[in-house]
């Protein structure tokens, strides 16, 4: 398996990092080129243009370093493989997708909360806006017109943060939820939706709901 088709349209010096080539070797036979291309386009290129993020000027909102783009690719890979109905993640691949912030951390790249040597990374991938479980075959939906198709999103929009295209900030999200979020954070989106629902006469209760570090 090789660097996928999008790279053919960008500068020759945008070569895949060796670490990504190693991950691709483990994905061979697990994911089709269609799934790999979706990860690579989301992680390594900017929206709407097949141009490598690290070839942009640093003050461009879509810019990221090659290291950050690689981290985003790792995060998006394991989130895809933790979707409902996805192939099992090989143990060899888990090691390559592991958190790089701490030598003792057993979690995967881009995890929330503090590093740990004990907490597992089980659990299916959910859309951060609607909290519906993302299904493996949803990645094959038509991204141009299917509202339940899957897109890459950012928990904090790139227009709101410096150097925001990182493993900590990238997620998979439904197309419709990405549109609803727009240039807001996920939390701001939920708050706005609650206000809209209240204005339409529906009751919204947060009784018993607390935010916990995860």
C-alpha positions as CSV (number, residue, x, y, z in Angstrom):
1,X,0.0,0.0,0.0
2,X,1.4,3.4,-0.9
3,X,0.8,7.1,-0.4
4,X,-2.6,7.7,-2.0
5,X,-3.8,9.6,-5.0
6,X,-4.1,13.1,-3.5
7,X,-0.4,13.5,-3.2
8,X,0.0,13.3,-7.0
9,X,-1.4,16.8,-7.3
10,X,0.9,18.5,-4.8
11,X,4.6,19.4,-4.7
12,X,7.0,16.6,-5.1
13,X,8.6,17.4,-1.7
14,X,5.4,16.5,0.1
15,X,6.5,12.9,0.7
16,X,4.8,10.7,3.3
17,X,6.5,10.4,6.6
18,X,8.2,7.0,7.2
19,X,6.0,6.5,10.3
20,X,2.9,6.8,8.2
21,X,4.3,4.3,5.7
22,X,4.7,1.9,8.6
23,X,1.1,2.4,9.6
24,X,-0.1,1.9,6.0
25,X,1.7,-1.5,6.0
26,X,-0.4,-2.6,9.0
27,X,-3.6,-1.3,7.3
28,X,-3.0,-3.2,4.2
29,X,-5.8,-5.8,3.9
30,X,-7.8,-4.1,6.6
31,X,-8.9,-0.9,5.0
32,X,-9.5,-0.3,1.3
33,X,-7.9,2.6,-0.5
34,X,-11.1,4.5,-0.3
35,X,-10.9,4.6,3.5
36,X,-7.2,5.4,3.5
37,X,-7.7,8.2,1.1
38,X,-10.4,9.7,3.3
39,X,-8.0,9.7,6.3
40,X,-5.1,11.1,4.2
41,X,-7.1,13.9,2.6
42,X,-8.5,14.9,6.0
43,X,-5.3,14.8,7.9
44,X,-2.7,15.9,5.4
45,X,-4.4,18.2,3.0
46,X,-6.6,21.3,3.3
47,X,-10.3,21.3,2.7
48,X,-11.3,21.6,-1.0
49,X,-7.7,21.6,-2.2
50,X,-5.3,18.7,-2.4
51,X,-2.4,20.8,-1.0
52,X,-0.3,19.6,1.9
53,X,-0.9,21.6,5.1
54,X,2.8,22.0,5.9
55,X,3.4,23.7,2.6
56,X,1.1,26.6,3.5
57,X,2.4,29.7,5.1
58,X,2.5,29.3,8.9
59,X,-0.1,32.0,9.6
60,X,-2.7,30.3,7.4
61,X,-5.5,28.8,9.6
62,X,-5.3,25.5,7.7
63,X,-1.5,25.2,8.3
64,X,-0.1,22.4,10.4
65,X,3.4,21.0,10.8
66,X,4.0,17.6,9.3
67,X,4.3,16.2,12.9
68,X,0.8,17.6,13.8
69,X,-0.7,16.3,10.5
70,X,0.7,12.8,11.3
71,X,-0.8,13.0,14.7
72,X,-4.1,13.9,13.2
73,X,-3.8,11.0,10.8
74,X,-3.2,8.6,13.7
75,X,-6.2,9.9,15.7
76,X,-8.5,9.7,12.6
77,X,-7.3,6.2,11.9
78,X,-8.1,4.7,15.3
79,X,-11.4,6.6,15.5
80,X,-12.4,5.1,12.1
81,X,-11.3,1.6,13.3
82,X,-13.3,2.1,16.5
83,X,-16.5,2.8,14.6
84,X,-19.3,0.3,14.8
85,X,-18.7,-2.7,12.5
86,X,-15.1,-1.8,11.7
87,X,-12.4,-4.5,11.4
88,X,-10.5,-5.4,14.5
89,X,-7.4,-3.2,15.2
90,X,-4.2,-5.4,15.0
91,X,-2.1,-5.3,18.2
92,X,0.9,-4.2,16.1
93,X,-1.1,-1.2,14.9
94,X,-2.2,-0.2,18.4
95,X,1.5,0.4,19.3
96,X,2.0,2.7,16.4
97,X,-1.1,4.7,17.2
98,X,-0.3,5.1,20.9
99,X,0.0,8.5,22.6
100,X,3.4,10.1,22.1
101,X,3.0,12.7,24.9
102,X,4.1,10.3,27.6
103,X,6.2,7.2,27.6
104,X,3.9,5.5,30.1
105,X,0.6,6.4,28.5
106,X,-1.5,3.4,27.3
107,X,-4.1,5.5,25.5
108,X,-4.2,6.4,21.8
109,X,-2.9,9.5,20.1
110,X,-5.1,12.6,20.7
111,X,-6.9,11.3,23.7
112,X,-8.8,13.6,26.1
113,X,-7.7,14.2,29.6
114,X,-4.4,13.2,31.3
115,X,-2.1,10.5,30.2
116,X,-2.4,7.3,32.1
117,X,-0.8,3.9,32.3
118,X,-3.9,2.0,33.2
119,X,-7.1,3.4,31.5
120,X,-8.2,1.5,28.3
121,X,-9.2,3.0,25.0
122,X,-12.3,0.9,24.5
123,X,-15.6,2.3,23.3
124,X,-17.2,3.0,19.9
125,X,-16.6,6.3,18.1
126,X,-19.4,8.8,18.4
127,X,-20.1,12.1,16.6
128,X,-19.2,14.8,19.1
129,X,-22.2,16.9,18.3
130,X,-25.2,14.5,18.2
131,X,-23.4,11.7,20.2
132,X,-24.7,9.1,17.8
133,X,-22.4,6.1,17.2
134,X,-20.6,6.4,13.9
135,X,-20.8,3.2,11.8
136,X,-18.0,1.9,9.6
137,X,-20.1,1.9,6.5
138,X,-21.1,5.5,7.1
139,X,-17.7,6.4,5.8
140,X,-18.8,5.2,2.3
141,X,-21.8,7.5,2.1
142,X,-21.9,10.3,-0.5
143,X,-20.2,13.2,1.2
144,X,-21.7,15.7,-1.2
145,X,-25.3,15.1,-0.5
146,X,-25.8,12.5,2.3
147,X,-26.3,14.3,5.6
148,X,-25.2,11.2,7.6
149,X,-22.0,10.9,5.7
150,X,-18.8,11.3,7.7
151,X,-16.5,14.3,7.5
152,X,-13.4,15.4,9.5
153,X,-14.2,18.2,11.9
154,X,-12.4,20.2,14.6
155,X,-13.7,20.4,18.2
156,X,-12.5,24.0,18.2
157,X,-12.7,25.5,14.6
158,X,-9.5,26.4,13.0
159,X,-10.7,30.0,12.7
160,X,-10.7,30.2,16.5
161,X,-7.4,28.7,17.5
162,X,-3.8,28.9,16.4
163,X,-2.2,25.7,15.0
164,X,-5.5,23.9,15.6
165,X,-5.1,20.9,13.2
166,X,-3.7,18.5,15.8
167,X,-4.6,15.0,17.1
168,X,-6.3,16.6,20.2
169,X,-8.6,18.7,18.0
170,X,-9.6,16.5,15.0
171,X,-12.7,14.2,15.0
172,X,-15.0,12.4,12.7
173,X,-18.4,14.1,12.5
174,X,-21.7,13.8,10.5
175,X,-21.9,16.2,7.6
176,X,-25.1,17.7,9.0
177,X,-23.6,18.1,12.5
178,X,-20.5,19.7,11.0
179,X,-22.7,22.3,9.2
180,X,-24.6,22.9,12.5
181,X,-21.4,23.5,14.4
182,X,-20.0,25.8,11.7
183,X,-17.5,28.2,13.4
184,X,-18.5,27.4,17.0
185,X,-16.9,25.0,19.4
186,X,-18.9,21.8,20.2
187,X,-20.0,23.2,23.6
188,X,-21.1,26.5,22.1
189,X,-23.1,24.5,19.5
190,X,-25.0,22.5,22.1
191,X,-25.7,25.7,24.1
192,X,-27.1,27.4,21.0
193,X,-29.3,24.4,20.2
194,X,-30.7,24.3,23.7
195,X,-31.6,28.0,23.4
196,X,-33.3,27.4,20.1
197,X,-35.3,24.5,21.5
198,X,-36.4,26.6,24.5
199,X,-37.6,29.3,22.2
200,X,-39.8,26.8,20.4
201,X,-41.5,25.9,23.7
202,X,-39.7,22.7,24.6
203,X,-38.2,22.1,28.0
204,X,-34.5,21.5,28.3
205,X,-33.1,20.1,31.5
206,X,-29.5,19.6,32.5
207,X,-30.4,18.0,35.8
208,X,-27.9,15.4,36.8
209,X,-25.6,16.2,33.9
210,X,-22.0,17.0,34.9
211,X,-18.9,17.3,32.8
212,X,-16.1,14.9,33.9
213,X,-12.6,14.7,32.7
214,X,-12.0,11.7,30.5
